[in-house]
Amino acid sequence: MLRAAPSELHWAQRSASGMRLRVQVTPNAKKSEIVGVQDGALKIKLQAQPIEGKANDALVRFLAELLDVPRRTVTLTHGATSRLKVLEVGLDYEAVLRLIEPLLSQAGKS
């Protein structure tokens, strides 16, 4: 299990609203899933096309479902037209890490 100090988690930072996530998105995947960490960003494959904001909507929906929070608590703040995105999550930092760390461990085994 990932047990890095918060300063070592470049993809996750505390923010005024809870947590800021840095993600790298790969659209047009067979299924939506977290596949690891790459270049300081949480790498996520999405089963959505990068057309007319569909991938951005799918990313917000995927993270909201994963974290079991309403979609309105997950906000895309930067990178609407880029594969590298920054999102704000209105959830406690430690809670987000508890939910994502096991998925990163699983991704490392596949």
C-alpha angles and dihedrals in degrees: 000000000000109000104167121147112258090253089060094054099086091174094057129053134165114250138181090262095045114274141002117213125199110205138179111210128208109192128201094044124153089244138003112257146137108255102180143279124306130175093348095309134103104248114222129180114209131201092220138091120249091237126121094345095304093130092048091051090047091050093052091045092047094050093044091052092044092051093038094234133125114272091243089068091061113070129180104223104169138017104036091158098031134079088231109073139173120214133185116220120197094216134099113278095233092048091054092049091049090055098043102039095071090051091053090051090052091047090054091055096051 
